[in-house]
Amino acid sequence: MATGSLKRVASSDRDISPPASKRKLATSTTNKAVANFFKPASEKTKEHEAVKFRIINETLLIAQHGDPATAVQALPKPVKIAAFDFDDTVIATQSGNRFARDERDWRWWHPSVPGKLKELHANGYAVVVMSNQAAVSLRSDPKTPKNGMRSLDNLKGKVTAVLTALDLPMTVLAATGHDLFRKPRTGMWQTLLAEYGLQGDGSVDLERCVFVGDAAGREGDKAKKVKKDHSCSDRDLASNAGIGFKTPEEFFLDEEAKPFTRNLEPGDYLNDSPPTDTDPIVFTKKNDLDLILFVGSPGAGKSTYYWTHLQPLGYERVNQDILKRRDKCMKVATQHVQDDRKSVVVDNTNADIETRAAWVQLAKRVGVPVRVVLFTAPAKLCEHNDTVRALNGALVSLAWASLEV
């Protein structure tokens, strides 16, 4: 190699160490944490240290600012509760859209709202929020992992901002499922009472409690461009809980109450008075053996009627919900009549002519008369009873039947 040349000389020496092999370093950093690190500060959801969230029974989200349970225990008994819906009652969207774009898309429903809530607190009320939030998912959706929790993050961001701005000892309950917590069902109200230790008789001043919400069953006015309320669930919740009700316009703006329509008044169908000698006979057994065909919608009260009036008379019962197939129902009914010598009630809807004709033919084959009991309950009442049964897992009881669901 020439003197001064920078050219590398080939060498057979192998004393230079080879490059280190690549090693995978263990780390506890998650992809979500990395994404959150690079997210602009304005887009990050910050949980204020005074606001705590937790979930009950997988569907009920509870947020609390401060220690509201302790604050309530210090209030004079019985306790007064002022409960509010969240969207379109305490807050509205800043954008004017029906649904918020993100956690920052909110404003007070009216400038008087925060002052009014603080005034209630100062006057010895427990101030709470109870809101239906079916659009919020408390579980990440594997189909959309990036967006699966966005609805929850947005709600938590708004709730945190509202509670922090109010700076009151408050509880917010958000029902995300179609279960006992969803208004107008009383699950959130009962949970609130349990949270505050107010389950005993006389613990709550029901006459001075109020629920304020926009789902009030008000009719719209096209001429005045007033939209119809999307439901009556807030008004119905108040009725179910046995407390007063006001719309946001009535409560915050002192407006006159507007006409409203409820889909159903369950109490109108209850008769708590005991039977008298002048009451008509509900059902009598006219034959030694016969087949009774129930006809009516699901939730019309057929099974309750059987257990109340026909089972005590010795009637057997066949039901397709239990036996699954009509042919099996007919086989069991035939056995009751021919082998056991017992009358039978066919406790199904039996809604169409073909089905009823099949049972009439069976009665002819076994040689017994057919009688029909027709159930004429209105469709809305049937829907109500069907929902109650699905939630309660049993026959409709009077206690449940009196609630709007």
Helices and strands as residue ranges (DSSP letters): H 31-38, G 41-43, E 51-56, E 60-65, H 68-73, E 80-84, E 91-92, E 107-108, H 113-122, E 125-132, H 150-166, E 170-175, H 187-195, G 206-208, E 210-212, H 233-241, E 244-246, H 248-253, G 266-269, E 291-295, H 302-305, I 306-310, G 311-313, E 316-318, H 320-323, H 326-338, E 344-346, H 353-366, E 370-374, H 379-392, H 398-401
